[in-house]
Amino acid sequence: MPQLNTIGNMINNKAFNLALLLTLIGEFLLPWILSWYYDGYNSKTMVMSALGNPQSPVSIAYNIWLIWLGCFLAFTAIVYFLALKTKFPIVSVLLSLSIGVFAIGAGLLSGIFSVNENKNIITISSKIHGIAAAIGFMALLFFPLLNAILEIKENDVVFGVVCIAAFILALVFFACFIMGDKKQFQNTILKYEGLLERLTLFCMYVPFVYKTMSNLFF
């Protein structure tokens, strides 16, 4: 179908890649800016989702951002699938699921159902947020690995190795992030949950950054 082919071709479209790159930058830049207006928020020890809690003065702005992130990355998942399905049918499905599940869980649902600032206060909303975000992160965790397979199949071994390294680092940072939530690690370096979350995201986004930069500047 012509319309589907048009969407698939967007993977090389400069406007689409610019929007994706700006969205990735916004994932880190916006929480940094919003933290200026949230007294008591510590980017190193507090996760980004805390910016969207009901007591946060910037909750509306951050939750709207999460919904945008979810919608745009869900569209990106469709673009990836349509662009790769003919040449790499299995990888295209896995890649689109990796992006799509993250988009819905860590983006859309996390923006609609906010977490509480105090972790001891558990509500239905915070439960949905926690489960959705966790599933989303675990799905995107395999995004660099799937890209490594794709790049090696395309004979770009160097970037394939970079993607494997990004996957390993993301896995390590994510494991540390999960452990940092435990009481026994509160007095260790693992207490920096916010930093570990951002490092995990950065590593998972490496293939996106490479692809967007390549399409925009090379």
PETA-V759266 format. One record per residue. N is the residue number from 0. RES is the residue in three letters. OMEGA is omega in degrees with one decimal (999 if undefined). D_LAST is the distance of its C-alpha to the last C-alpha in Angstrom with 1 decimal. Layout:
n=N res=RES omega=OMEGA d_last=D_LAST
n=N res=RES omega=OMEGA d_last=D_LAST
//
This chain:
n=0 res=MET omega=-176.1 d_last=29.5
n=1 res=PRO omega=-177.5 d_last=27.2
n=2 res=GLN omega=178.8 d_last=26.8
n=3 res=LEU omega=177.7 d_last=25.8
n=4 res=ASN omega=178.9 d_last=23.2
n=5 res=THR omega=178.2 d_last=21.8
n=6 res=ILE omega=178.7 d_last=21.5
n=7 res=GLY omega=-179.7 d_last=20.0
n=8 res=ASN omega=-179.5 d_last=17.2
n=9 res=MET omega=-179.4 d_last=16.3
n=10 res=ILE omega=177.5 d_last=14.4
n=11 res=ASN omega=-178.4 d_last=11.4
n=12 res=ASN omega=-176.1 d_last=12.6
n=13 res=LYS omega=-179.8 d_last=10.9
n=14 res=ALA omega=178.3 d_last=14.5
n=15 res=PHE omega=-178.9 d_last=15.3
n=16 res=ASN omega=175.9 d_last=12.4
n=17 res=LEU omega=178.5 d_last=13.3
n=18 res=ALA omega=179.2 d_last=16.9
n=19 res=LEU omega=179.8 d_last=16.4
n=20 res=LEU omega=179.5 d_last=14.7
n=21 res=LEU omega=177.0 d_last=17.5
n=22 res=THR omega=178.8 d_last=20.0
n=23 res=LEU omega=177.8 d_last=19.2
n=24 res=ILE omega=179.9 d_last=19.5
n=25 res=GLY omega=178.7 d_last=22.6
n=26 res=GLU omega=-179.6 d_last=24.1
n=27 res=PHE omega=-175.6 d_last=24.6
n=28 res=LEU omega=-177.1 d_last=24.9
n=29 res=LEU omega=177.3 d_last=27.4
n=30 res=PRO omega=178.3 d_last=30.0
n=31 res=TRP omega=179.9 d_last=29.8
n=32 res=ILE omega=-178.8 d_last=30.6
n=33 res=LEU omega=-179.4 d_last=33.3
n=34 res=SER omega=177.4 d_last=34.9
n=35 res=TRP omega=-174.9 d_last=36.1
n=36 res=TYR omega=-178.6 d_last=38.4
n=37 res=TYR omega=-179.8 d_last=39.8
n=38 res=ASP omega=178.4 d_last=42.4
n=39 res=GLY omega=179.1 d_last=42.8
n=40 res=TYR omega=-179.8 d_last=39.4
n=41 res=ASN omega=-176.2 d_last=37.9
n=42 res=SER omega=-178.2 d_last=34.2
n=43 res=LYS omega=-174.5 d_last=34.9
n=44 res=THR omega=-176.9 d_last=37.8
n=45 res=MET omega=-179.9 d_last=37.4
n=46 res=VAL omega=-178.0 d_last=35.0
n=47 res=MET omega=-178.9 d_last=32.9
n=48 res=SER omega=-179.9 d_last=35.0
n=49 res=ALA omega=178.1 d_last=37.9
n=50 res=LEU omega=-178.0 d_last=36.5
n=51 res=GLY omega=-178.6 d_last=37.4
n=52 res=ASN omega=-174.2 d_last=41.0
n=53 res=PRO omega=-179.8 d_last=43.8
n=54 res=GLN omega=-177.1 d_last=45.0
n=55 res=SER omega=177.6 d_last=41.6
n=56 res=PRO omega=-179.2 d_last=41.5
n=57 res=VAL omega=-174.1 d_last=37.8
n=58 res=SER omega=-177.8 d_last=38.3
n=59 res=ILE omega=-179.2 d_last=37.7
n=60 res=ALA omega=-176.6 d_last=34.3
n=61 res=TYR omega=179.9 d_last=33.1
n=62 res=ASN omega=174.4 d_last=34.5
n=63 res=ILE omega=177.8 d_last=32.9
n=64 res=TRP omega=-179.9 d_last=29.5
n=65 res=LEU omega=178.4 d_last=30.2
n=66 res=ILE omega=175.4 d_last=31.1
n=67 res=TRP omega=179.6 d_last=27.9
n=68 res=LEU omega=-179.7 d_last=25.9
n=69 res=GLY omega=-178.8 d_last=28.0
n=70 res=CYS omega=-176.9 d_last=27.6
n=71 res=PHE omega=179.4 d_last=23.8
n=72 res=LEU omega=174.7 d_last=23.2
n=73 res=ALA omega=175.2 d_last=25.9
n=74 res=PHE omega=177.8 d_last=24.0
n=75 res=THR omega=178.1 d_last=20.8
n=76 res=ALA omega=177.9 d_last=23.0
n=77 res=ILE omega=178.8 d_last=24.0
n=78 res=VAL omega=-179.6 d_last=20.5
n=79 res=TYR omega=-178.5 d_last=19.7
n=80 res=PHE omega=-177.0 d_last=23.1
n=81 res=LEU omega=-179.0 d_last=22.8
n=82 res=ALA omega=-171.9 d_last=19.4
n=83 res=LEU omega=-169.6 d_last=20.6
n=84 res=LYS omega=-177.6 d_last=24.3
n=85 res=THR omega=-175.9 d_last=24.7
n=86 res=LYS omega=-177.7 d_last=22.9
n=87 res=PHE omega=-172.7 d_last=23.7
n=88 res=PRO omega=-177.3 d_last=26.7
n=89 res=ILE omega=-179.5 d_last=28.0
n=90 res=VAL omega=-179.4 d_last=24.9
n=91 res=SER omega=178.7 d_last=23.8
n=92 res=VAL omega=-178.5 d_last=27.2
n=93 res=LEU omega=178.2 d_last=27.1
n=94 res=LEU omega=-178.8 d_last=23.6
n=95 res=SER omega=176.2 d_last=24.7
n=96 res=LEU omega=179.4 d_last=28.0
n=97 res=SER omega=-179.8 d_last=26.5
n=98 res=ILE omega=-175.3 d_last=24.5
n=99 res=GLY omega=179.1 d_last=27.3
n=100 res=VAL omega=176.3 d_last=30.1
n=101 res=PHE omega=-178.7 d_last=28.4
n=102 res=ALA omega=-177.9 d_last=27.7
n=103 res=ILE omega=-175.7 d_last=31.4
n=104 res=GLY omega=-175.9 d_last=33.0
n=105 res=ALA omega=178.7 d_last=31.2
n=106 res=GLY omega=-172.5 d_last=30.1
n=107 res=LEU omega=-178.1 d_last=32.4
n=108 res=LEU omega=179.4 d_last=35.7
n=109 res=SER omega=178.1 d_last=35.2
n=110 res=GLY omega=-179.8 d_last=34.8
n=111 res=ILE omega=-179.6 d_last=37.9
n=112 res=PHE omega=-174.0 d_last=40.0
n=113 res=SER omega=176.9 d_last=39.9
n=114 res=VAL omega=177.7 d_last=40.9
n=115 res=ASN omega=178.3 d_last=43.8
n=116 res=GLU omega=178.2 d_last=43.5
n=117 res=ASN omega=-177.6 d_last=46.4
n=118 res=LYS omega=-179.3 d_last=45.6
n=119 res=ASN omega=177.7 d_last=49.4
n=120 res=ILE omega=-175.8 d_last=49.5
n=121 res=ILE omega=178.0 d_last=48.5
n=122 res=THR omega=177.2 d_last=48.4
n=123 res=ILE omega=-179.9 d_last=47.3
n=124 res=SER omega=-178.4 d_last=44.2
n=125 res=SER omega=177.5 d_last=43.2
n=126 res=LYS omega=178.6 d_last=44.0
n=127 res=ILE omega=179.1 d_last=41.7
n=128 res=HIS omega=-176.6 d_last=39.0
n=129 res=GLY omega=-179.3 d_last=39.4
n=130 res=ILE omega=-178.2 d_last=39.4
n=131 res=ALA omega=-179.6 d_last=36.5
n=132 res=ALA omega=-179.7 d_last=34.3
n=133 res=ALA omega=178.8 d_last=35.3
n=134 res=ILE omega=179.1 d_last=34.6
n=135 res=GLY omega=179.7 d_last=31.2
n=136 res=PHE omega=-178.8 d_last=30.2
n=137 res=MET omega=178.1 d_last=31.5
n=138 res=ALA omega=-177.7 d_last=29.6
n=139 res=LEU omega=179.0 d_last=26.2
n=140 res=LEU omega=-177.7 d_last=27.2
n=141 res=PHE omega=-179.7 d_last=26.4
n=142 res=PHE omega=177.6 d_last=22.9
n=143 res=PRO omega=-179.6 d_last=21.2
n=144 res=LEU omega=178.3 d_last=23.7
n=145 res=LEU omega=176.8 d_last=23.0
n=146 res=ASN omega=177.0 d_last=19.3
n=147 res=ALA omega=177.8 d_last=20.3
n=148 res=ILE omega=-179.1 d_last=22.3
n=149 res=LEU omega=-177.4 d_last=19.6
n=150 res=GLU omega=178.4 d_last=17.1
n=151 res=ILE omega=175.6 d_last=19.9
n=152 res=LYS omega=179.7 d_last=20.9
n=153 res=GLU omega=178.2 d_last=17.5
n=154 res=ASN omega=172.6 d_last=18.0
n=155 res=ASP omega=-173.3 d_last=15.4
n=156 res=VAL omega=-177.1 d_last=18.3
n=157 res=VAL omega=179.8 d_last=16.8
n=158 res=PHE omega=174.8 d_last=15.2
n=159 res=GLY omega=178.3 d_last=18.3
n=160 res=VAL omega=177.4 d_last=20.4
n=161 res=VAL omega=179.4 d_last=18.5
n=162 res=CYS omega=177.2 d_last=19.3
n=163 res=ILE omega=177.8 d_last=22.9
n=164 res=ALA omega=178.8 d_last=23.3
n=165 res=ALA omega=178.4 d_last=22.1
n=166 res=PHE omega=-179.3 d_last=24.7
n=167 res=ILE omega=179.8 d_last=27.4
n=168 res=LEU omega=178.8 d_last=26.9
n=169 res=ALA omega=179.4 d_last=26.8
n=170 res=LEU omega=179.5 d_last=30.0
n=171 res=VAL omega=-179.3 d_last=31.7
n=172 res=PHE omega=-179.8 d_last=30.9
n=173 res=PHE omega=177.8 d_last=32.0
n=174 res=ALA omega=178.3 d_last=35.2
n=175 res=CYS omega=178.0 d_last=35.9
n=176 res=PHE omega=178.9 d_last=35.3
n=177 res=ILE omega=-179.8 d_last=37.8
n=178 res=MET omega=-178.3 d_last=40.3
n=179 res=GLY omega=179.7 d_last=40.0
n=180 res=ASP omega=-179.0 d_last=41.8
n=181 res=LYS omega=-176.3 d_last=44.9
n=182 res=LYS omega=-176.0 d_last=47.7
n=183 res=GLN omega=-179.1 d_last=48.1
n=184 res=PHE omega=-175.4 d_last=44.7
n=185 res=GLN omega=179.4 d_last=45.1
n=186 res=ASN omega=178.2 d_last=46.0
n=187 res=THR omega=179.4 d_last=43.2
n=188 res=ILE omega=-179.4 d_last=39.5
n=189 res=LEU omega=178.8 d_last=38.9
n=190 res=LYS omega=-179.1 d_last=40.3
n=191 res=TYR omega=-176.0 d_last=36.9
n=192 res=GLU omega=-179.2 d_last=36.0
n=193 res=GLY omega=179.1 d_last=33.7
n=194 res=LEU omega=-179.5 d_last=31.6
n=195 res=LEU omega=177.3 d_last=31.6
n=196 res=GLU omega=-179.0 d_last=30.6
n=197 res=ARG omega=177.7 d_last=27.5
n=198 res=LEU omega=176.9 d_last=26.6
n=199 res=THR omega=179.7 d_last=27.0
n=200 res=LEU omega=-178.9 d_last=24.8
n=201 res=PHE omega=-179.9 d_last=22.0
n=202 res=CYS omega=179.2 d_last=22.1
n=203 res=MET omega=-178.4 d_last=22.3
n=204 res=TYR omega=-176.3 d_last=19.2
n=205 res=VAL omega=178.8 d_last=17.0
n=206 res=PRO omega=177.2 d_last=15.5
n=207 res=PHE omega=-177.8 d_last=14.9
n=208 res=VAL omega=-179.3 d_last=13.1
n=209 res=TYR omega=-178.1 d_last=10.8
n=210 res=LYS omega=-178.3 d_last=10.2
n=211 res=THR omega=179.1 d_last=9.8
n=212 res=MET omega=-179.9 d_last=7.5
n=213 res=SER omega=-179.3 d_last=5.1
n=214 res=ASN omega=-177.7 d_last=6.0
n=215 res=LEU omega=-170.5 d_last=6.2
n=216 res=PHE omega=-177.9 d_last=3.8
n=217 res=PHE omega=999 d_last=0.0
//
